[in-house]
Amino acid sequence: IAEEPDSLLPPPPKVKPAFVDTCRAGMTCIEDYSDSTLRGMTPFYRALDELAQRPRQVRIAVFGDSFIEADILTADLRNMLQDKYGGCGVGFVTITSMTSGFRPTVRHSFGGWQSHSVMDSTFFDRKKQGISGHYFIPREGAYVELRGQSKYASLLDTCQQASIFFYNKDSVHLTARVNRGESKNYSLAPSGDLQKISVEGRIGSVRWTVDRADSTLFYGLAMDGKKGIILDNFSLRGSSGLSLRGIPQQMLRQFNEQRPYDLIILEYGLNVATERGRNYDH
């Protein structure tokens, strides 16, 4: 029987793989899938290099579902990066939160607010929502307080700057009380843009009280460092991530002016994955 032609050929040479995994065992490294446009991790790595040479704020936003709502994963990431690159504070926190009782990275208390979420089945006006998918309407005397803590993750007991974000079509009068000391009053005229009021110092706690705020929508508050890493946790229980498309472009632009991000992380999938589902194109 004649031999097949292929059997007469020498075996093909062994080719070394072009990619060599340099990660240590048990570690998953970040892969950058961007092309020559450098829209992947490059801008963030450049921001970290700039931070080492010239102190500034480097902000990270993590948008996700219930997996991160108690600051799971995000607390460790924030802690690790603030340890290495500097920074302090828990970042952005919505005015009210269903997780305030079991989120260990900040002590959060509030009262006197109507809370509206994109996950609500009724009475949600998508045109009013902020970057977190919420808006909050105060009654007179409404308050919200953030207190740092030191039992869970480091660098969260105090911060250097505390802010509150709102959109007021009429005048607004607020009171800020830092470290449970003397109160300071703020009055702002009507504005068509997203507003921010900030207080500075060595801040262990900050309490904001609404003295008067007709036609004002509130979005959240923050405890930040003036330099180093800031990581904002934007969690929405039950979200598939598609609701991000409904945030008004004008609101995205105005939040970007007030709080520009060097890195945005999306953590979704648990609420769309099914046992039989195979097609996730939409």
C-alpha positions in Angstrom: 0.0 0.0 0.0 1.4 3.4 -1.0 2.2 5.7 1.8 0.2 9.0 2.1 2.2 12.0 0.9 1.9 13.7 4.3 3.7 10.9 6.1 6.8 11.5 4.1 7.2 15.1 5.3 9.3 15.9 8.4 7.3 16.9 11.5 6.6 20.6 11.8 8.9 22.6 14.1 7.6 23.4 17.6 6.8 27.1 17.7 7.1 29.0 21.0 3.8 30.8 21.9 3.9 34.5 21.2 2.2 35.2 24.5 3.9 34.2 27.8 1.8 34.5 30.9 3.9 36.3 33.5 1.3 36.3 36.2 2.2 34.5 39.4 0.2 31.4 40.3 -3.1 32.3 41.8 -3.1 35.8 40.3 -5.2 37.1 37.4 -3.5 40.0 35.7 -5.3 42.9 33.9 -5.3 42.5 30.1 -5.5 45.6 28.0 -7.6 44.9 24.9 -7.3 48.4 23.5 -5.8 49.1 20.0 -3.7 52.0 18.8 -6.3 54.5 20.0 -5.1 53.8 23.6 -8.7 54.0 25.0 -8.0 51.1 27.4 -5.9 51.2 30.5 -3.2 53.6 29.1 -4.8 56.9 30.3 -5.2 55.5 33.8 -1.6 54.3 33.9 -0.5 57.7 32.8 -2.6 59.3 35.5 -0.8 57.1 38.1 2.6 58.2 36.7 1.5 61.9 36.9 0.3 61.3 40.5 3.8 60.1 41.4 5.4 63.3 39.9 2.8 65.9 40.7 0.2 65.3 43.4 -3.4 65.4 42.1 -6.6 63.4 42.4 -7.0 60.3 40.4 -10.6 59.2 40.3 -12.1 55.7 39.6 -15.8 55.0 39.2 -17.1 51.4 39.6 -20.6 50.9 38.3 -22.1 47.6 39.3 -25.0 45.6 40.8 -25.6 44.1 44.3 -22.2 42.4 44.3 -20.5 45.6 45.2 -23.3 47.4 47.2 -21.7 46.7 50.5 -18.4 47.8 49.1 -17.3 44.2 48.5 -14.2 44.1 46.3 -14.3 47.9 45.8 -13.2 48.4 49.4 -10.2 46.2 48.9 -9.3 47.9 45.6 -9.7 51.4 47.2 -7.6 50.3 50.2 -4.8 48.8 48.1 -4.5 51.8 45.7 -4.7 54.4 48.5 -2.0 52.6 50.4 0.3 52.6 47.4 -0.6 56.0 45.8 -2.1 58.0 48.6 -5.6 59.3 49.2 -8.2 58.9 51.8 -12.0 58.8 52.2 -14.8 56.6 50.9 -15.6 58.7 47.9 -19.1 59.3 46.6 -22.2 58.1 48.6 -25.8 58.6 47.6 -27.9 60.7 49.9 -29.9 57.7 51.2 -29.0 54.0 50.8 -30.7 50.7 51.5 -27.2 49.3 52.4 -26.4 51.9 55.1 -26.8 49.4 57.8 -24.4 46.8 56.5 -21.8 48.8 54.5 -18.8 48.7 56.8 -16.6 51.3 55.1 -18.6 54.4 56.2 -21.2 55.2 58.9 -24.2 56.7 57.0 -27.3 58.2 58.6 -30.1 60.3 57.1 -33.7 61.4 57.5 -36.4 63.5 55.8 -35.8 62.5 52.1 -37.9 61.2 49.3 -35.6 58.7 47.5 -36.0 57.8 43.8 -34.1 55.1 42.0 -34.0 54.0 38.3 -34.9 50.5 39.7 -38.2 51.8 41.1 -41.2 50.4 39.2 -43.2 53.7 39.4 -42.8 57.4 40.0 -39.3 57.7 38.6 -38.5 60.6 36.3 -35.5 59.5 34.2 -34.8 63.1 33.2 -33.9 64.0 36.8 -31.5 61.2 37.6 -27.9 61.7 38.4 -24.8 59.6 37.6 -25.8 57.0 40.2 -29.3 56.5 38.8 -30.9 58.3 41.7 -32.3 61.6 42.8 -33.5 62.7 46.2 -36.0 65.4 47.3 -35.7 66.9 50.8 -38.3 67.9 53.2 -37.5 70.9 55.4 -34.9 69.9 58.0 -33.7 66.8 56.0 -30.2 65.7 57.0 -27.5 63.3 55.9 -24.4 62.5 57.8 -21.2 60.5 56.9 -18.7 59.4 59.6 -15.4 57.8 58.9 -14.4 54.6 60.6 -11.2 52.7 61.2 -12.3 49.1 61.8 -12.7 48.1 58.1 -10.1 49.1 55.6 -7.5 51.8 56.3 -7.5 55.5 55.4 -11.3 55.9 55.8 -11.4 57.4 59.3 -10.8 61.0 58.1 -10.7 62.8 54.8 -9.6 66.3 53.7 -12.6 67.4 51.7 -16.3 66.7 52.0 -18.8 67.7 49.3 -22.5 67.6 48.5 -24.0 67.6 45.0 -27.4 69.1 43.9 -29.3 70.8 41.2 -31.3 73.9 42.3 -33.9 75.8 40.2 -34.6 78.0 43.3 -32.4 79.3 46.1 -31.0 76.7 48.5 -29.9 77.1 52.1 -27.8 74.4 53.7 -25.9 73.9 57.0 -22.7 71.9 57.3 -21.4 70.6 60.6 -17.9 69.1 60.6 -16.7 66.8 63.4 -19.9 67.7 65.3 -18.5 71.2 65.9 -19.9 74.6 64.9 -22.3 74.8 62.1 -21.6 76.8 58.9 -24.4 78.1 56.7 -24.4 78.2 52.9 -26.8 80.0 50.6 -26.8 79.6 46.8 -28.8 81.4 44.1 -30.7 79.4 41.5 -28.6 77.7 38.9 -29.2 75.7 35.7 -26.1 73.5 36.4 -25.0 70.8 38.8 -23.8 72.5 42.0 -21.3 71.5 44.6 -20.6 72.8 48.1 -17.4 71.6 49.8 -15.8 71.9 53.2 -12.2 71.2 54.0 -10.1 70.2 57.0 -9.4 67.0 58.9 -12.9 65.7 58.6 -14.0 62.7 60.6 -17.7 63.4 60.2 -19.8 65.8 58.3 -23.5 66.4 58.6 -25.5 68.4 56.0 -28.9 69.8 56.9 -31.4 71.3 54.5 -32.8 74.6 55.9 -34.6 75.5 52.7 -34.4 74.0 49.2 -37.4 74.6 47.0 -37.2 72.9 43.6 -33.9 71.3 44.5 -32.8 67.8 43.6 -29.9 66.2 45.6 -27.7 63.4 44.3 -25.0 62.5 46.8 -22.1 63.5 48.9 -18.5 62.6 49.1 -15.5 62.3 51.5 -12.2 62.6 49.5 -8.6 63.4 49.8 -7.2 66.4 48.0 -4.7 64.2 46.3 -4.2 60.5 45.6 -6.8 57.8 44.7 -10.6 58.4 45.0 -12.8 55.4 44.3 -16.6 55.9 43.9 -18.9 52.9 44.3 -22.0 53.2 42.1 -24.0 50.1 42.9 -27.6 49.4 41.9 -29.3 46.3 43.3 -30.9 44.2 40.5 -29.3 46.3 37.7 -28.2 44.7 34.4 -26.3 47.8 33.5 -28.6 48.9 30.7 -30.0 51.7 32.8 -26.8 53.7 32.3 -27.9 54.5 28.8 -30.9 56.5 30.3 -28.8 59.0 32.2 -29.2 62.4 30.4 -26.2 63.5 28.4 -26.3 66.9 30.0 -26.1 65.3 33.5 -23.2 63.1 32.5 -21.3 66.2 31.2 -21.9 68.2 34.3 -20.9 65.4 36.6 -17.8 65.0 34.4 -17.0 68.6 35.0 -17.3 68.3 38.8 -15.9 64.8 39.2 -13.9 63.6 36.1 -12.8 60.0 36.1 -9.5 58.5 35.0 -10.8 55.0 35.0 -14.4 53.6 34.8 -15.0 49.9 35.7 -18.3 48.1 34.8 -19.3 45.1 37.0 -22.5 43.6 35.6 -23.9 40.2 34.4 -25.4 38.5 37.4 -28.8 40.0 36.7 -29.0 38.9 33.0 -27.3 35.5 33.3 -29.7 32.6 33.0 -29.2 28.8 32.9 -30.5 28.6 29.3 -29.4 32.0 28.0 -26.6 32.0 25.5 -27.1 35.2 23.5 -26.3 38.5 25.3 -26.0 40.7 22.2 -28.7 43.1 23.4 
